[in-house]
Amino acid sequence: MTSAGDPATVGNGELDAVFAETVRRTGASIGALYLLTPDERVLRRDTTSPPPP
């Protein structure tokens, strides 16, 4: 069960779009986003941006 503020409740498309924009704005070549859910003690990779061609 998740709360309204839990990152797991955010739609993946929305999270991907925000993550991609953040990677672009920072000028990073690649990026990875790890989430910690309230009921787990380990990080879970949620989103990864591909390296540039």
mmCIF entry with sequence, helices, sheets and N, C-alpha, C, O atoms, coordinates in Angstrom:
data_MODEL
# 
_entry.id   MODEL 
# 
_entity.id                         1 
_entity.type                       polymer 
_entity.pdbx_number_of_molecules   1 
# 
_entity_poly.entity_id                      1 
_entity_poly.type                           'polypeptide(L)' 
_entity_poly.nstd_linkage                   no 
_entity_poly.nstd_monomer                   no 
_entity_poly.pdbx_seq_one_letter_code       MTSAGDPATVGNGELDAVFAETVRRTGASIGALYLLTPDERVLRRDTTSPPPP 
_entity_poly.pdbx_seq_one_letter_code_can   MTSAGDPATVGNGELDAVFAETVRRTGASIGALYLLTPDERVLRRDTTSPPPP 
_entity_poly.pdbx_strand_id                 A 
# 
loop_
_entity_poly_seq.entity_id 
_entity_poly_seq.num 
_entity_poly_seq.mon_id 
_entity_poly_seq.hetero 
1 1  MET n 
1 2  THR n 
1 3  SER n 
1 4  ALA n 
1 5  GLY n 
1 6  ASP n 
1 7  PRO n 
1 8  ALA n 
1 9  THR n 
1 10 VAL n 
1 11 GLY n 
1 12 ASN n 
1 13 GLY n 
1 14 GLU n 
1 15 LEU n 
1 16 ASP n 
1 17 ALA n 
1 18 VAL n 
1 19 PHE n 
1 20 ALA n 
1 21 GLU n 
1 22 THR n 
1 23 VAL n 
1 24 ARG n 
1 25 ARG n 
1 26 THR n 
1 27 GLY n 
1 28 ALA n 
1 29 SER n 
1 30 ILE n 
1 31 GLY n 
1 32 ALA n 
1 33 LEU n 
1 34 TYR n 
1 35 LEU n 
1 36 LEU n 
1 37 THR n 
1 38 PRO n 
1 39 ASP n 
1 40 GLU n 
1 41 ARG n 
1 42 VAL n 
1 43 LEU n 
1 44 ARG n 
1 45 ARG n 
1 46 ASP n 
1 47 THR n 
1 48 THR n 
1 49 SER n 
1 50 PRO n 
1 51 PRO n 
1 52 PRO n 
1 53 PRO n 
# 
_struct_asym.id          A 
_struct_asym.entity_id   1 
# 
loop_
_struct_conf.conf_type_id 
_struct_conf.id 
_struct_conf.pdbx_PDB_helix_id 
_struct_conf.beg_label_comp_id 
_struct_conf.beg_label_asym_id 
_struct_conf.beg_label_seq_id 
_struct_conf.pdbx_beg_PDB_ins_code 
_struct_conf.end_label_comp_id 
_struct_conf.end_label_asym_id 
_struct_conf.end_label_seq_id 
_struct_conf.pdbx_end_PDB_ins_code 
_struct_conf.beg_auth_comp_id 
_struct_conf.beg_auth_asym_id 
_struct_conf.beg_auth_seq_id 
_struct_conf.end_auth_comp_id 
_struct_conf.end_auth_asym_id 
_struct_conf.end_auth_seq_id 
_struct_conf.pdbx_PDB_helix_class 
_struct_conf.details 
_struct_conf.pdbx_PDB_helix_length 
HELX_P HELX_P1 AA1 PRO A 7  ? THR A 9  ? PRO A 7  THR A 9  5 ? 3  
HELX_P HELX_P2 AA2 ASN A 12 ? THR A 26 ? ASN A 12 THR A 26 1 ? 15 
# 
_struct_conf_type.id          HELX_P 
_struct_conf_type.criteria    ? 
_struct_conf_type.reference   ? 
# 
_struct_sheet.id               AA1 
_struct_sheet.type             ? 
_struct_sheet.number_strands   2 
_struct_sheet.details          ? 
# 
_struct_sheet_order.sheet_id     AA1 
_struct_sheet_order.range_id_1   1 
_struct_sheet_order.range_id_2   2 
_struct_sheet_order.offset       ? 
_struct_sheet_order.sense        anti-parallel 
# 
loop_
_struct_sheet_range.sheet_id 
_struct_sheet_range.id 
_struct_sheet_range.beg_label_comp_id 
_struct_sheet_range.beg_label_asym_id 
_struct_sheet_range.beg_label_seq_id 
_struct_sheet_range.pdbx_beg_PDB_ins_code 
_struct_sheet_range.end_label_comp_id 
_struct_sheet_range.end_label_asym_id 
_struct_sheet_range.end_label_seq_id 
_struct_sheet_range.pdbx_end_PDB_ins_code 
_struct_sheet_range.beg_auth_comp_id 
_struct_sheet_range.beg_auth_asym_id 
_struct_sheet_range.beg_auth_seq_id 
_struct_sheet_range.end_auth_comp_id 
_struct_sheet_range.end_auth_asym_id 
_struct_sheet_range.end_auth_seq_id 
AA1 1 GLY A 31 ? LEU A 35 ? GLY A 31 LEU A 35 
AA1 2 ARG A 44 ? SER A 49 ? ARG A 44 SER A 49 
# 
loop_
_atom_site.group_PDB 
_atom_site.id 
_atom_site.type_symbol 
_atom_site.label_atom_id 
_atom_site.label_alt_id 
_atom_site.label_comp_id 
_atom_site.label_asym_id 
_atom_site.label_entity_id 
_atom_site.label_seq_id 
_atom_site.pdbx_PDB_ins_code 
_atom_site.Cartn_x 
_atom_site.Cartn_y 
_atom_site.Cartn_z 
_atom_site.occupancy 
_atom_site.B_iso_or_equiv 
_atom_site.pdbx_formal_charge 
_atom_site.auth_seq_id 
_atom_site.auth_comp_id 
_atom_site.auth_asym_id 
_atom_site.auth_atom_id 
_atom_site.pdbx_PDB_model_num 
ATOM 1   N N  . MET A 1 1  ? 0.851  -1.178 0.000   1.00 0.00 ? 1  MET A N  1 
ATOM 2   C CA . MET A 1 1  ? 0.000  0.000  0.000   1.00 0.00 ? 1  MET A CA 1 
ATOM 3   C C  . MET A 1 1  ? 0.891  1.233  0.000   1.00 0.00 ? 1  MET A C  1 
ATOM 4   O O  . MET A 1 1  ? 1.888  1.278  0.720   1.00 0.00 ? 1  MET A O  1 
ATOM 5   N N  . THR A 1 2  ? 0.543  2.222  -0.794  1.00 0.00 ? 2  THR A N  1 
ATOM 6   C CA . THR A 1 2  ? 1.339  3.434  -0.876  1.00 0.00 ? 2  THR A CA 1 
ATOM 7   C C  . THR A 1 2  ? 0.498  4.636  -0.507  1.00 0.00 ? 2  THR A C  1 
ATOM 8   O O  . THR A 1 2  ? -0.726 4.623  -0.637  1.00 0.00 ? 2  THR A O  1 
ATOM 9   N N  . SER A 1 3  ? 1.176  5.683  -0.042  1.00 0.00 ? 3  SER A N  1 
ATOM 10  C CA . SER A 1 3  ? 0.472  6.918  0.277   1.00 0.00 ? 3  SER A CA 1 
ATOM 11  C C  . SER A 1 3  ? 0.440  7.808  -0.951  1.00 0.00 ? 3  SER A C  1 
ATOM 12  O O  . SER A 1 3  ? 1.102  7.524  -1.949  1.00 0.00 ? 3  SER A O  1 
ATOM 13  N N  . ALA A 1 4  ? -0.331 8.887  -0.877  1.00 0.00 ? 4  ALA A N  1 
ATOM 14  C CA . ALA A 1 4  ? -0.455 9.798  -2.016  1.00 0.00 ? 4  ALA A CA 1 
ATOM 15  C C  . ALA A 1 4  ? 0.870  10.455 -2.359  1.00 0.00 ? 4  ALA A C  1 
ATOM 16  O O  . ALA A 1 4  ? 1.092  10.812 -3.516  1.00 0.00 ? 4  ALA A O  1 
ATOM 17  N N  . GLY A 1 5  ? 1.760  10.626 -1.380  1.00 0.00 ? 5  GLY A N  1 
ATOM 18  C CA . GLY A 1 5  ? 3.035  11.266 -1.624  1.00 0.00 ? 5  GLY A CA 1 
ATOM 19  C C  . GLY A 1 5  ? 4.150  10.297 -1.986  1.00 0.00 ? 5  GLY A C  1 
ATOM 20  O O  . GLY A 1 5  ? 5.293  10.713 -2.175  1.00 0.00 ? 5  GLY A O  1 
ATOM 21  N N  . ASP A 1 6  ? 3.835  9.024  -2.084  1.00 0.00 ? 6  ASP A N  1 
ATOM 22  C CA . ASP A 1 6  ? 4.830  8.000  -2.375  1.00 0.00 ? 6  ASP A CA 1 
ATOM 23  C C  . ASP A 1 6  ? 5.240  8.067  -3.844  1.00 0.00 ? 6  ASP A C  1 
ATOM 24  O O  . ASP A 1 6  ? 4.370  8.119  -4.714  1.00 0.00 ? 6  ASP A O  1 
ATOM 25  N N  . PRO A 1 7  ? 6.554  8.069  -4.148  1.00 0.00 ? 7  PRO A N  1 
ATOM 26  C CA . PRO A 1 7  ? 6.989  8.099  -5.545  1.00 0.00 ? 7  PRO A CA 1 
ATOM 27  C C  . PRO A 1 7  ? 6.436  6.951  -6.368  1.00 0.00 ? 7  PRO A C  1 
ATOM 28  O O  . PRO A 1 7  ? 6.319  7.075  -7.587  1.00 0.00 ? 7  PRO A O  1 
ATOM 29  N N  . ALA A 1 8  ? 6.094  5.835  -5.735  1.00 0.00 ? 8  ALA A N  1 
ATOM 30  C CA . ALA A 1 8  ? 5.565  4.693  -6.476  1.00 0.00 ? 8  ALA A CA 1 
ATOM 31  C C  . ALA A 1 8  ? 4.203  4.995  -7.084  1.00 0.00 ? 8  ALA A C  1 
ATOM 32  O O  . ALA A 1 8  ? 3.769  4.283  -7.990  1.00 0.00 ? 8  ALA A O  1 
ATOM 33  N N  . THR A 1 9  ? 3.509  6.042  -6.607  1.00 0.00 ? 9  THR A N  1 
ATOM 34  C CA . THR A 1 9  ? 2.195  6.370  -7.132  1.00 0.00 ? 9  THR A CA 1 
ATOM 35  C C  . THR A 1 9  ? 2.274  7.297  -8.346  1.00 0.00 ? 9  THR A C  1 
ATOM 36  O O  . THR A 1 9  ? 1.266  7.504  -9.022  1.00 0.00 ? 9  THR A O  1 
ATOM 37  N N  . VAL A 1 10 ? 3.432  7.850  -8.631  1.00 0.00 ? 10 VAL A N  1 
ATOM 38  C CA . VAL A 1 10 ? 3.598  8.727  -9.785  1.00 0.00 ? 10 VAL A CA 1 
ATOM 39  C C  . VAL A 1 10 ? 3.646  7.872  -11.035 1.00 0.00 ? 10 VAL A C  1 
ATOM 40  O O  . VAL A 1 10 ? 4.314  6.838  -11.060 1.00 0.00 ? 10 VAL A O  1 
ATOM 41  N N  . GLY A 1 11 ? 2.941  8.297  -12.074 1.00 0.00 ? 11 GLY A N  1 
ATOM 42  C CA . GLY A 1 11 ? 2.957  7.545  -13.324 1.00 0.00 ? 11 GLY A CA 1 
ATOM 43  C C  . GLY A 1 11 ? 4.361  7.496  -13.900 1.00 0.00 ? 11 GLY A C  1 
ATOM 44  O O  . GLY A 1 11 ? 5.075  8.498  -13.876 1.00 0.00 ? 11 GLY A O  1 
ATOM 45  N N  . ASN A 1 12 ? 4.770  6.326  -14.424 1.00 0.00 ? 12 ASN A N  1 
ATOM 46  C CA . ASN A 1 12 ? 6.123  6.175  -14.963 1.00 0.00 ? 12 ASN A CA 1 
ATOM 47  C C  . ASN A 1 12 ? 6.415  7.163  -16.081 1.00 0.00 ? 12 ASN A C  1 
ATOM 48  O O  . ASN A 1 12 ? 7.533  7.669  -16.177 1.00 0.00 ? 12 ASN A O  1 
ATOM 49  N N  . GLY A 1 13 ? 5.427  7.450  -16.932 1.00 0.00 ? 13 GLY A N  1 
ATOM 50  C CA . GLY A 1 13 ? 5.636  8.402  -18.011 1.00 0.00 ? 13 GLY A CA 1 
ATOM 51  C C  . GLY A 1 13 ? 5.964  9.782  -17.485 1.00 0.00 ? 13 GLY A C  1 
ATOM 52  O O  . GLY A 1 13 ? 6.839  10.464 -18.017 1.00 0.00 ? 13 GLY A O  1 
ATOM 53  N N  . GLU A 1 14 ? 5.262  10.198 -16.436 1.00 0.00 ? 14 GLU A N  1 
ATOM 54  C CA . GLU A 1 14 ? 5.506  11.503 -15.828 1.00 0.00 ? 14 GLU A CA 1 
ATOM 55  C C  . GLU A 1 14 ? 6.891  11.539 -15.186 1.00 0.00 ? 14 GLU A C  1 
ATOM 56  O O  . GLU A 1 14 ? 7.627  12.512 -15.356 1.00 0.00 ? 14 GLU A O  1 
ATOM 57  N N  . LEU A 1 15 ? 7.246  10.505 -14.461 1.00 0.00 ? 15 LEU A N  1 
ATOM 58  C CA . LEU A 1 15 ? 8.546  10.433 -13.814 1.00 0.00 ? 15 LEU A CA 1 
ATOM 59  C C  . LEU A 1 15 ? 9.666  10.412 -14.851 1.00 0.00 ? 15 LEU A C  1 
ATOM 60  O O  . LEU A 1 15 ? 10.681 11.087 -14.681 1.00 0.00 ? 15 LEU A O  1 
ATOM 61  N N  . ASP A 1 16 ? 9.488  9.644  -15.920 1.00 0.00 ? 16 ASP A N  1 
ATOM 62  C CA . ASP A 1 16 ? 10.491 9.590  -16.992 1.00 0.00 ? 16 ASP A CA 1 
ATOM 63  C C  . ASP A 1 16 ? 10.709 10.959 -17.617 1.00 0.00 ? 16 ASP A C  1 
ATOM 64  O O  . ASP A 1 16 ? 11.848 11.349 -17.874 1.00 0.00 ? 16 ASP A O  1 
ATOM 65  N N  . ALA A 1 17 ? 9.624  11.696 -17.864 1.00 0.00 ? 17 ALA A N  1 
ATOM 66  C CA . ALA A 1 17 ? 9.734  13.011 -18.492 1.00 0.00 ? 17 ALA A CA 1 
ATOM 67  C C  . ALA A 1 17 ? 10.492 13.994 -17.597 1.00 0.00 ? 17 ALA A C  1 
ATOM 68  O O  . ALA A 1 17 ? 11.350 14.735 -18.076 1.00 0.00 ? 17 ALA A O  1 
ATOM 69  N N  . VAL A 1 18 ? 10.178 14.001 -16.311 1.00 0.00 ? 18 VAL A N  1 
ATOM 70  C CA . VAL A 1 18 ? 10.862 14.897 -15.373 1.00 0.00 ? 18 VAL A CA 1 
ATOM 71  C C  . VAL A 1 18 ? 12.328 14.508 -15.255 1.00 0.00 ? 18 VAL A C  1 
ATOM 72  O O  . VAL A 1 18 ? 13.203 15.373 -15.231 1.00 0.00 ? 18 VAL A O  1 
ATOM 73  N N  . PHE A 1 19 ? 12.596 13.216 -15.182 1.00 0.00 ? 19 PHE A N  1 
ATOM 74  C CA . PHE A 1 19 ? 13.970 12.745 -15.073 1.00 0.00 ? 19 PHE A CA 1 
ATOM 75  C C  . PHE A 1 19 ? 14.782 13.116 -16.317 1.00 0.00 ? 19 PHE A C  1 
ATOM 76  O O  . PHE A 1 19 ? 15.908 13.599 -16.196 1.00 0.00 ? 19 PHE A O  1 
ATOM 77  N N  . ALA A 1 20 ? 14.225 12.895 -17.502 1.00 0.00 ? 20 ALA A N  1 
ATOM 78  C CA . ALA A 1 20 ? 14.924 13.225 -18.749 1.00 0.00 ? 20 ALA A CA 1 
ATOM 79  C C  . ALA A 1 20 ? 15.225 14.715 -18.829 1.00 0.00 ? 20 ALA A C  1 
ATOM 80  O O  . ALA A 1 20 ? 16.315 15.105 -19.247 1.00 0.00 ? 20 ALA A O  1 
ATOM 81  N N  . GLU A 1 21 ? 14.276 15.546 -18.434 1.00 0.00 ? 21 GLU A N  1 
ATOM 82  C CA . GLU A 1 21 ? 14.495 16.995 -18.449 1.00 0.00 ? 21 GLU A CA 1 
ATOM 83  C C  . GLU A 1 21 ? 15.603 17.386 -17.470 1.00 0.00 ? 21 GLU A C  1 
ATOM 84  O O  . GLU A 1 21 ? 16.424 18.248 -17.782 1.00 0.00 ? 21 GLU A O  1 
ATOM 85  N N  . THR A 1 22 ? 15.634 16.773 -16.310 1.00 0.00 ? 22 THR A N  1 
ATOM 86  C CA . THR A 1 22 ? 16.680 17.067 -15.324 1.00 0.00 ? 22 THR A CA 1 
ATOM 87  C C  . THR A 1 22 ? 18.052 16.675 -15.845 1.00 0.00 ? 22 THR A C  1 
ATOM 88  O O  . THR A 1 22 ? 19.013 17.423 -15.670 1.00 0.00 ? 22 THR A O  1 
ATOM 89  N N  . VAL A 1 23 ? 18.160 15.514 -16.485 1.00 0.00 ? 23 VAL A N  1 
ATOM 90  C CA . VAL A 1 23 ? 19.437 15.077 -17.056 1.00 0.00 ? 23 VAL A CA 1 
ATOM 91  C C  . VAL A 1 23 ? 19.887 16.069 -18.126 1.00 0.00 ? 23 VAL A C  1 
ATOM 92  O O  . VAL A 1 23 ? 21.061 16.438 -18.169 1.00 0.00 ? 23 VAL A O  1 
ATOM 93  N N  . ARG A 1 24 ? 18.971 16.502 -18.988 1.00 0.00 ? 24 ARG A N  1 
ATOM 94  C CA . ARG A 1 24 ? 19.317 17.466 -20.043 1.00 0.00 ? 24 ARG A CA 1 
ATOM 95  C C  . ARG A 1 24 ? 19.767 18.802 -19.461 1.00 0.00 ? 24 ARG A C  1 
ATOM 96  O O  . ARG A 1 24 ? 20.769 19.367 -19.901 1.00 0.00 ? 24 ARG A O  1 
ATOM 97  N N  . ARG A 1 25 ? 19.027 19.311 -18.469 1.00 0.00 ? 25 ARG A N  1 
ATOM 98  C CA . ARG A 1 25 ? 19.357 20.622 -17.886 1.00 0.00 ? 25 ARG A CA 1 
ATOM 99  C C  . ARG A 1 25 ? 20.715 20.622 -17.194 1.00 0.00 ? 25 ARG A C  1 
ATOM 100 O O  . ARG A 1 25 ? 21.413 21.636 -17.204 1.00 0.00 ? 25 ARG A O  1 
ATOM 101 N N  . THR A 1 26 ? 21.094 19.507 -16.599 1.00 0.00 ? 26 THR A N  1 
ATOM 102 C CA . THR A 1 26 ? 22.373 19.459 -15.895 1.00 0.00 ? 26 THR A CA 1 
ATOM 103 C C  . THR A 1 26 ? 23.540 19.211 -16.836 1.00 0.00 ? 26 THR A C  1 
ATOM 104 O O  . THR A 1 26 ? 24.697 19.351 -16.439 1.00 0.00 ? 26 THR A O  1 
ATOM 105 N N  . GLY A 1 27 ? 23.248 18.842 -18.083 1.00 0.00 ? 27 GLY A N  1 
ATOM 106 C CA . GLY A 1 27 ? 24.311 18.574 -19.041 1.00 0.00 ? 27 GLY A CA 1 
ATOM 107 C C  . GLY A 1 27 ? 24.948 17.201 -18.859 1.00 0.00 ? 27 GLY A C  1 
ATOM 108 O O  . GLY A 1 27 ? 26.008 16.925 -19.420 1.00 0.00 ? 27 GLY A O  1 
ATOM 109 N N  . ALA A 1 28 ? 24.306 16.346 -18.080 1.00 0.00 ? 28 ALA A N  1 
ATOM 110 C CA . ALA A 1 28 ? 24.852 15.004 -17.853 1.00 0.00 ? 28 ALA A CA 1 
ATOM 111 C C  . ALA A 1 28 ? 24.726 14.158 -19.119 1.00 0.00 ? 28 ALA A C  1 
ATOM 112 O O  . ALA A 1 28 ? 23.809 14.357 -19.916 1.00 0.00 ? 28 ALA A O  1 
ATOM 113 N N  . SER A 1 29 ? 25.641 13.225 -19.296 1.00 0.00 ? 29 SER A N  1 
ATOM 114 C CA . SER A 1 29 ? 25.581 12.312 -20.431 1.00 0.00 ? 29 SER A CA 1 
ATOM 115 C C  . SER A 1 29 ? 24.611 11.169 -20.176 1.00 0.00 ? 29 SER A C  1 
ATOM 116 O O  . SER A 1 29 ? 23.886 10.751 -21.079 1.00 0.00 ? 29 SER A O  1 
ATOM 117 N N  . ILE A 1 30 ? 24.598 10.669 -18.956 1.00 0.00 ? 30 ILE A N  1 
ATOM 118 C CA . ILE A 1 30 ? 23.688 9.592  -18.568 1.00 0.00 ? 30 ILE A CA 1 
ATOM 119 C C  . ILE A 1 30 ? 23.193 9.863  -17.149 1.00 0.00 ? 30 ILE A C  1 
ATOM 120 O O  . ILE A 1 30 ? 23.756 10.695 -16.438 1.00 0.00 ? 30 ILE A O  1 
ATOM 121 N N  . GLY A 1 31 ? 22.160 9.173  -16.751 1.00 0.00 ? 31 GLY A N  1 
ATOM 122 C CA . GLY A 1 31 ? 21.640 9.345  -15.401 1.00 0.00 ? 31 GLY A CA 1 
ATOM 123 C C  . GLY A 1 31 ? 20.879 8.109  -14.970 1.00 0.00 ? 31 GLY A C  1 
ATOM 124 O O  . GLY A 1 31 ? 20.439 7.311  -15.798 1.00 0.00 ? 31 GLY A O  1 
ATOM 125 N N  . ALA A 1 32 ? 20.729 7.961  -13.667 1.00 0.00 ? 32 ALA A N  1 
ATOM 126 C CA . ALA A 1 32 ? 19.955 6.855  -13.110 1.00 0.00 ? 32 ALA A CA 1 
ATOM 127 C C  . ALA A 1 32 ? 19.200 7.379  -11.894 1.00 0.00 ? 32 ALA A C  1 
ATOM 128 O O  . ALA A 1 32 ? 19.711 8.205  -11.138 1.00 0.00 ? 32 ALA A O  1 
ATOM 129 N N  . LEU A 1 33 ? 17.994 6.892  -11.720 1.00 0.00 ? 33 LEU A N  1 
ATOM 130 C CA . LEU A 1 33 ? 17.154 7.307  -10.608 1.00 0.00 ? 33 LEU A CA 1 
ATOM 131 C C  . LEU A 1 33 ? 16.824 6.078  -9.771  1.00 0.00 ? 33 LEU A C  1 
ATOM 132 O O  . LEU A 1 33 ? 16.294 5.089  -10.277 1.00 0.00 ? 33 LEU A O  1 
ATOM 133 N N  . TYR A 1 34 ? 17.140 6.155  -8.502  1.00 0.00 ? 34 TYR A N  1 
ATOM 134 C CA . TYR A 1 34 ? 16.868 5.063  -7.573  1.00 0.00 ? 34 TYR A CA 1 
ATOM 135 C C  . TYR A 1 34 ? 15.831 5.534  -6.565  1.00 0.00 ? 34 TYR A C  1 
ATOM 136 O O  . TYR A 1 34 ? 15.922 6.646  -6.046  1.00 0.00 ? 34 TYR A O  1 
ATOM 137 N N  . LEU A 1 35 ? 14.853 4.693  -6.290  1.00 0.00 ? 35 LEU A N  1 
ATOM 138 C CA . LEU A 1 35 ? 13.790 5.013  -5.339  1.00 0.00 ? 35 LEU A CA 1 
ATOM 139 C C  . LEU A 1 35 ? 13.832 4.062  -4.158  1.00 0.00 ? 35 LEU A C  1 
ATOM 140 O O  . LEU A 1 35 ? 14.166 2.885  -4.295  1.00 0.00 ? 35 LEU A O  1 
ATOM 141 N N  . LEU A 1 36 ? 13.487 4.593  -3.000  1.00 0.00 ? 36 LEU A N  1 
ATOM 142 C CA . LEU A 1 36 ? 13.377 3.782  -1.788  1.00 0.00 ? 36 LEU A CA 1 
ATOM 143 C C  . LEU A 1 36 ? 11.920 3.800  -1.365  1.00 0.00 ? 36 LEU A C  1 
ATOM 144 O O  . LEU A 1 36 ? 11.380 4.849  -1.014  1.00 0.00 ? 36 LEU A O  1 
ATOM 145 N N  . THR A 1 37 ? 11.290 2.645  -1.398  1.00 0.00 ? 37 THR A N  1 
ATOM 146 C CA . THR A 1 37 ? 9.899  2.572  -0.970  1.00 0.00 ? 37 THR A CA 1 
ATOM 147 C C  . THR A 1 37 ? 9.847  2.374  0.533   1.00 0.00 ? 37 THR A C  1 
ATOM 148 O O  . THR A 1 37 ? 10.774 1.814  1.118   1.00 0.00 ? 37 THR A O  1 
ATOM 149 N N  . PRO A 1 38 ? 8.772  2.829  1.165   1.00 0.00 ? 38 PRO A N  1 
ATOM 150 C CA . PRO A 1 38 ? 8.686  2.769  2.632   1.00 0.00 ? 38 PRO A CA 1 
ATOM 151 C C  . PRO A 1 38 ? 8.818  1.365  3.206   1.00 0.00 ? 38 PRO A C  1 
ATOM 152 O O  . PRO A 1 38 ? 9.296  1.218  4.331   1.00 0.00 ? 38 PRO A O  1 
ATOM 153 N N  . ASP A 1 39 ? 8.416  0.332  2.480   1.00 0.00 ? 39 ASP A N  1 
ATOM 154 C CA . ASP A 1 39 ? 8.437  -1.022 3.026   1.00 0.00 ? 39 ASP A CA 1 
ATOM 155 C C  . ASP A 1 39 ? 9.688  -1.821 2.661   1.00 0.00 ? 39 ASP A C  1 
ATOM 156 O O  . ASP A 1 39 ? 9.752  -3.019 2.940   1.00 0.00 ? 39 ASP A O  1 
ATOM 157 N N  . GLU A 1 40 ? 10.686 -1.177 2.041   1.00 0.00 ? 40 GLU A N  1 
ATOM 158 C CA . GLU A 1 40 ? 11.911 -1.878 1.661   1.00 0.00 ? 40 GLU A CA 1 
ATOM 159 C C  . GLU A 1 40 ? 13.133 -1.183 2.256   1.00 0.00 ? 40 GLU A C  1 
ATOM 160 O O  . GLU A 1 40 ? 13.080 -0.002 2.600   1.00 0.00 ? 40 GLU A O  1 
ATOM 161 N N  . ARG A 1 41 ? 14.229 -1.923 2.372   1.00 0.00 ? 41 ARG A N  1 
ATOM 162 C CA . ARG A 1 41 ? 15.456 -1.357 2.909   1.00 0.00 ? 41 ARG A CA 1 
ATOM 163 C C  . ARG A 1 41 ? 16.532 -1.235 1.840   1.00 0.00 ? 41 ARG A C  1 
ATOM 164 O O  . ARG A 1 41 ? 17.683 -0.931 2.153   1.00 0.00 ? 41 ARG A O  1 
ATOM 165 N N  . VAL A 1 42 ? 16.176 -1.466 0.599   1.00 0.00 ? 42 VAL A N  1 
ATOM 166 C CA . VAL A 1 42 ? 17.130 -1.372 -0.501  1.00 0.00 ? 42 VAL A CA 1 
ATOM 167 C C  . VAL A 1 42 ? 16.594 -0.402 -1.551  1.00 0.00 ? 42 VAL A C  1 
ATOM 168 O O  . VAL A 1 42 ? 15.386 -0.212 -1.686  1.00 0.00 ? 42 VAL A O  1 
ATOM 169 N N  . LEU A 1 43 ? 17.517 0.204  -2.286  1.00 0.00 ? 43 LEU A N  1 
ATOM 170 C CA . LEU A 1 43 ? 17.116 1.092  -3.369  1.00 0.00 ? 43 LEU A CA 1 
ATOM 171 C C  . LEU A 1 43 ? 16.747 0.272  -4.594  1.00 0.00 ? 43 LEU A C  1 
ATOM 172 O O  . LEU A 1 43 ? 17.326 -0.786 -4.841  1.00 0.00 ? 43 LEU A O  1 
ATOM 173 N N  . ARG A 1 44 ? 15.788 0.762  -5.354  1.00 0.00 ? 44 ARG A N  1 
ATOM 174 C CA . ARG A 1 44 ? 15.338 0.096  -6.570  1.00 0.00 ? 44 ARG A CA 1 
ATOM 175 C C  . ARG A 1 44 ? 15.550 1.063  -7.724  1.00 0.00 ? 44 ARG A C  1 
ATOM 176 O O  . ARG A 1 44 ? 15.058 2.191  -7.688  1.00 0.00 ? 44 ARG A O  1 
ATOM 177 N N  . ARG A 1 45 ? 16.293 0.623  -8.767  1.00 0.00 ? 45 ARG A N  1 
ATOM 178 C CA . ARG A 1 45 ? 16.496 1.500  -9.921  1.00 0.00 ? 45 ARG A CA 1 
ATOM 179 C C  . ARG A 1 45 ? 15.187 1.595  -10.665 1.00 0.00 ? 45 ARG A C  1 
ATOM 180 O O  . ARG A 1 45 ? 14.586 0.583  -11.028 1.00 0.00 ? 45 ARG A O  1 
ATOM 181 N N  . ASP A 1 46 ? 14.749 2.826  -10.889 1.00 0.00 ? 46 ASP A N  1 
ATOM 182 C CA . ASP A 1 46 ? 13.463 3.045  -11.533 1.00 0.00 ? 46 ASP A CA 1 
ATOM 183 C C  . ASP A 1 46 ? 13.624 3.519  -12.972 1.00 0.00 ? 46 ASP A C  1 
ATOM 184 O O  . ASP A 1 46 ? 12.910 3.051  -13.859 1.00 0.00 ? 46 ASP A O  1 
ATOM 185 N N  . THR A 1 47 ? 14.541 4.430  -13.209 1.00 0.00 ? 47 THR A N  1 
ATOM 186 C CA . THR A 1 47 ? 14.684 5.043  -14.521 1.00 0.00 ? 47 THR A CA 1 
ATOM 187 C C  . THR A 1 47 ? 16.153 5.213  -14.836 1.00 0.00 ? 47 THR A C  1 
ATOM 188 O O  . THR A 1 47 ? 16.940 5.589  -13.968 1.00 0.00 ? 47 THR A O  1 
ATOM 189 N N  . THR A 1 48 ? 16.529 4.937  -16.077 1.00 0.00 ? 48 THR A N  1 
ATOM 190 C CA . THR A 1 48 ? 17.896 5.142  -16.541 1.00 0.00 ? 48 THR A CA 1 
ATOM 191 C C  . THR A 1 48 ? 17.832 5.851  -17.887 1.00 0.00 ? 48 THR A C  1 
ATOM 192 O O  . THR A 1 48 ? 17.054 5.472  -18.762 1.00 0.00 ? 48 THR A O  1 
ATOM 193 N N  . SER A 1 49 ? 18.655 6.880  -18.043 1.00 0.00 ? 49 SER A N  1 
ATOM 194 C CA . SER A 1 49 ? 18.704 7.519  -19.362 1.00 0.00 ? 49 SER A CA 1 
ATOM 195 C C  . SER A 1 49 ? 19.806 6.871  -20.168 1.00 0.00 ? 49 SER A C  1 
ATOM 196 O O  . SER A 1 49 ? 20.870 6.565  -19.631 1.00 0.00 ? 49 SER A O  1 
ATOM 197 N N  . PRO A 1 50 ? 19.571 6.661  -21.435 1.00 0.00 ? 50 PRO A N  1 
ATOM 198 C CA . PRO A 1 50 ? 20.590 6.009  -22.272 1.00 0.00 ? 50 PRO A CA 1 
ATOM 199 C C  . PRO A 1 50 ? 21.753 6.957  -22.566 1.00 0.00 ? 50 PRO A C  1 
ATOM 200 O O  . PRO A 1 50 ? 21.578 8.175  -22.570 1.00 0.00 ? 50 PRO A O  1 
ATOM 201 N N  . PRO A 1 51 ? 22.926 6.404  -22.809 1.00 0.00 ? 51 PRO A N  1 
ATOM 202 C CA . PRO A 1 51 ? 24.056 7.265  -23.187 1.00 0.00 ? 51 PRO A CA 1 
ATOM 203 C C  . PRO A 1 51 ? 23.798 7.865  -24.571 1.00 0.00 ? 51 PRO A C  1 
ATOM 204 O O  . PRO A 1 51 ? 23.076 7.279  -25.378 1.00 0.00 ? 51 PRO A O  1 
ATOM 205 N N  . PRO A 1 52 ? 24.384 9.024  -24.842 1.00 0.00 ? 52 PRO A N  1 
ATOM 206 C CA . PRO A 1 52 ? 24.177 9.636  -26.160 1.00 0.00 ? 52 PRO A CA 1 
ATOM 207 C C  . PRO A 1 52 ? 24.765 8.760  -27.272 1.00 0.00 ? 52 PRO A C  1 
ATOM 208 O O  . PRO A 1 52 ? 25.696 7.988  -27.043 1.00 0.00 ? 52 PRO A O  1 
ATOM 209 N N  . PRO A 1 53 ? 24.203 8.894  -28.483 1.00 0.00 ? 53 PRO A N  1 
ATOM 210 C CA . PRO A 1 53 ? 24.696 8.054  -29.602 1.00 0.00 ? 53 PRO A CA 1 
ATOM 211 C C  . PRO A 1 53 ? 26.129 8.380  -29.984 1.00 0.00 ? 53 PRO A C  1 
ATOM 212 O O  . PRO A 1 53 ? 26.680 7.766  -30.898 1.00 0.00 ? 53 PRO A O  1 
# 
